[in-house]
Amino acid sequence: MPSSKISRHSYHHGDLANALTGAALELARAGGPDAVVLREAARQIGVSATAAYRHFSSREDLMHAVKDCALSELAERMQEEIERVPADADRAAQLRLRLRALGAGYIGFALEKPGLFRTAFAHMEPMTGRQGIDPMETPPFRMLIATLDGLVESGVIDVSRRPFLEVAAWATVHGMAELLLDGPMRHLPPELQQAAVDRALDMVTDGIMAR
């Protein structure tokens, strides 16, 4: 992922694409998907729009790169939460905590970096000759799939219950993030927001691990 701290003229020869992506990532961080404009990214690093268009043929092309970076940052935030899980817990308890940590990191990222979260999941039409980003092939979703597969392999959940668990878990956690970020729950006091998050995460983990 390109550095998110790009200053004017800081890129090296041949690295303009990464510099533009880094500048656009900062625009997304501050203003969400609508702030990602190729000409503005070029202005931020001190190059012409003509030079920028040699690397990104359109705003949509640049947005794909920015979305990839935002999704990678989301995965990093989820991984940070997983690393807080105590190593001395028994296997079943550790897997449950890891599953819960994925959701906590996901929602935490949405609230801490709303511009990047909105950008990561902003709707885009697929570019001509290029498929759109499949959310089920992104790093955050692959982390969820791997954790659920681990629960099956460890015998914590039966293989017959495995199909579509990742979709159900994602729908619940993403819905909670959206409600807190842009929905009516954004007006709740912080302690009530946290209580709602805790209940949603417990519901997901308890439901998945119920025998």
C-alpha positions as CSV (number, residue, x, y, z in Angstrom):
1,M,0.0,0.0,0.0
2,P,1.4,3.4,-0.9
3,S,2.4,5.8,1.9
4,S,-0.5,7.9,3.1
5,K,1.7,10.8,3.8
6,I,2.6,12.3,0.4
7,S,4.0,15.8,0.1
8,R,4.5,17.9,-3.0
9,H,7.3,16.6,-5.2
10,S,8.1,13.8,-2.7
11,Y,7.6,11.0,-5.2
12,H,10.5,9.4,-7.0
13,H,10.9,9.1,-10.8
14,G,8.7,6.2,-11.9
15,D,6.6,6.2,-8.7
16,L,4.0,8.7,-9.7
17,A,1.2,6.2,-9.7
18,N,1.9,5.4,-6.0
19,A,2.2,9.1,-5.2
20,L,-1.1,9.9,-6.8
21,T,-2.8,7.0,-5.0
22,G,-1.3,8.2,-1.7
23,A,-2.6,11.7,-2.2
24,A,-6.0,10.4,-3.2
25,L,-6.1,8.2,-0.1
26,E,-5.6,11.3,2.0
27,L,-8.4,13.0,0.2
28,A,-10.6,10.1,0.9
29,R,-9.5,10.1,4.5
30,A,-10.6,13.7,4.9
31,G,-13.7,13.8,2.8
32,G,-14.8,10.3,1.8
33,P,-15.3,9.0,-1.8
34,D,-16.6,12.3,-3.2
35,A,-13.3,14.0,-2.4
36,V,-11.3,11.6,-4.6
37,V,-10.6,13.7,-7.7
38,L,-7.7,12.9,-10.0
39,R,-6.9,16.5,-10.8
40,E,-6.9,17.4,-7.0
41,A,-4.6,14.4,-6.3
42,A,-2.3,15.7,-9.0
43,R,-2.3,19.2,-7.6
44,Q,-1.5,17.8,-4.1
45,I,1.8,16.4,-5.3
46,G,2.6,19.2,-7.7
47,V,2.2,17.5,-11.1
48,S,-0.1,18.3,-14.1
49,A,-3.4,16.6,-14.8
50,T,-1.9,15.4,-18.0
51,A,0.9,13.6,-16.2
52,A,-1.7,12.0,-13.8
53,Y,-3.8,10.7,-16.7
54,R,-0.8,8.8,-18.0
55,H,-1.1,6.6,-14.9
56,F,-4.9,6.7,-14.3
57,S,-7.2,6.9,-17.2
58,S,-10.1,8.1,-15.2
59,R,-11.4,9.0,-11.7
60,E,-12.8,5.4,-11.5
61,D,-9.4,4.0,-12.2
62,L,-8.0,6.0,-9.3
63,M,-10.9,5.1,-7.1
64,H,-10.2,1.4,-7.6
65,A,-6.7,1.9,-6.3
66,V,-7.9,4.0,-3.3
67,K,-10.5,1.4,-2.4
68,D,-7.9,-1.3,-2.4
69,C,-5.8,0.7,0.0
70,A,-8.7,1.5,2.2
71,L,-9.7,-2.1,2.4
72,S,-6.1,-3.0,3.3
73,E,-6.2,-0.5,6.2
74,L,-9.4,-2.0,7.3
75,A,-7.8,-5.5,7.4
76,E,-4.9,-4.0,9.4
77,R,-7.3,-2.6,12.0
78,M,-9.0,-6.0,12.3
79,Q,-5.6,-7.7,12.7
80,E,-4.7,-5.2,15.5
81,E,-7.8,-6.3,17.3
82,I,-7.1,-10.0,16.8
83,E,-3.6,-9.5,18.3
84,R,-5.2,-8.3,21.5
85,V,-6.7,-11.7,22.1
86,P,-4.9,-13.4,25.0
87,A,-2.8,-16.4,23.9
88,D,-3.5,-18.4,27.1
89,A,-7.2,-18.9,26.5
90,D,-8.3,-22.4,25.6
91,R,-8.8,-23.1,21.9
92,A,-12.5,-22.7,21.7
93,A,-12.5,-19.5,23.8
94,Q,-9.6,-18.1,21.7
95,L,-11.4,-18.7,18.4
96,R,-14.6,-17.1,19.8
97,L,-12.5,-14.1,20.9
98,R,-10.8,-13.9,17.5
99,L,-14.2,-13.9,15.7
100,R,-15.5,-11.2,18.0
101,A,-12.3,-9.2,17.5
102,L,-12.8,-9.2,13.7
103,G,-16.2,-7.5,14.2
104,A,-14.8,-5.1,16.8
105,G,-12.0,-4.0,14.5
106,Y,-14.4,-3.6,11.6
107,I,-16.7,-1.3,13.5
108,G,-13.8,0.5,15.2
109,F,-12.3,1.3,11.8
110,A,-15.6,2.7,10.5
111,L,-15.9,5.1,13.5
112,E,-12.2,6.0,13.6
113,K,-11.7,6.5,9.9
114,P,-15.2,7.2,8.4
115,G,-13.8,8.7,5.2
116,L,-11.9,5.6,4.4
117,F,-14.7,3.3,5.4
118,R,-17.2,5.1,3.2
119,T,-14.7,5.0,0.4
120,A,-13.9,1.3,0.8
121,F,-17.6,0.5,0.2
122,A,-18.6,3.3,-2.1
123,H,-20.6,2.0,-5.1
124,M,-18.8,2.0,-8.3
125,E,-19.7,0.8,-11.8
126,P,-17.2,-1.7,-13.1
127,M,-14.7,-0.1,-15.5
128,T,-14.7,-1.1,-19.2
129,G,-12.4,-4.1,-19.5
130,R,-12.1,-4.5,-15.7
131,Q,-14.2,-6.1,-13.1
132,G,-15.3,-4.3,-10.0
133,I,-13.9,-5.1,-6.6
134,D,-15.5,-8.3,-5.3
135,P,-16.0,-7.7,-1.5
136,M,-15.7,-11.4,-0.9
137,E,-12.2,-11.4,-2.3
138,T,-10.9,-8.5,-0.2
139,P,-8.5,-8.9,2.8
140,P,-11.1,-8.2,5.5
141,F,-13.5,-10.8,4.1
142,R,-10.8,-13.4,3.6
143,M,-9.9,-12.9,7.3
144,L,-13.5,-13.7,8.3
145,I,-13.6,-16.8,6.0
146,A,-10.3,-18.1,7.4
147,T,-11.5,-17.7,11.0
148,L,-14.8,-19.4,10.3
149,D,-13.0,-22.3,8.5
150,G,-10.8,-22.5,11.6
151,L,-13.8,-23.0,13.8
152,V,-14.9,-25.9,11.6
153,E,-11.5,-27.5,11.5
154,S,-11.3,-27.3,15.3
155,G,-14.7,-28.9,15.7
156,V,-16.2,-25.9,17.3
157,I,-19.0,-25.6,14.7
158,D,-20.3,-28.4,12.6
159,V,-19.5,-28.3,8.9
160,S,-23.2,-28.4,8.1
161,R,-23.6,-25.0,9.6
162,R,-20.7,-23.4,7.8
163,P,-22.4,-22.3,4.5
164,F,-23.1,-18.5,4.3
165,L,-22.0,-17.8,7.9
166,E,-19.6,-15.2,6.6
167,V,-22.4,-13.4,4.8
168,A,-24.6,-13.3,7.9
169,A,-21.8,-12.1,10.1
170,W,-20.7,-9.4,7.6
171,A,-24.3,-8.2,7.2
172,T,-24.8,-7.8,10.9
173,V,-21.5,-6.1,11.6
174,H,-21.5,-3.9,8.5
175,G,-25.1,-2.9,9.3
176,M,-24.2,-1.9,12.8
177,A,-21.3,0.2,11.5
178,E,-23.6,2.0,9.0
179,L,-26.2,2.7,11.7
180,L,-23.5,4.2,14.0
181,L,-21.8,6.1,11.2
182,D,-24.6,7.5,9.1
183,G,-27.8,6.2,10.6
184,P,-30.0,7.2,13.6
185,M,-27.7,5.5,16.1
186,R,-25.1,8.2,15.5
187,H,-27.1,10.4,17.8
188,L,-26.8,8.0,20.8
189,P,-24.4,8.7,23.7
190,P,-21.1,6.9,23.3
191,E,-21.9,4.5,26.2
192,L,-25.1,3.4,24.5
193,Q,-23.4,3.0,21.2
194,Q,-20.8,0.8,22.8
195,A,-23.5,-1.3,24.5
196,A,-25.2,-1.8,21.2
197,V,-21.9,-2.8,19.5
198,D,-21.2,-5.3,22.3
199,R,-24.6,-6.8,22.0
200,A,-24.4,-7.2,18.2
201,L,-20.9,-8.8,18.5
202,D,-22.1,-11.2,21.2
203,M,-25.1,-12.1,19.0
204,V,-22.9,-12.9,16.1
205,T,-20.4,-14.9,18.0
206,D,-22.9,-16.7,20.1
207,G,-25.1,-17.5,17.2
208,I,-22.2,-18.9,15.1
209,M,-20.9,-21.0,17.9
210,A,-24.2,-22.3,19.2
211,R,-24.5,-26.1,19.1
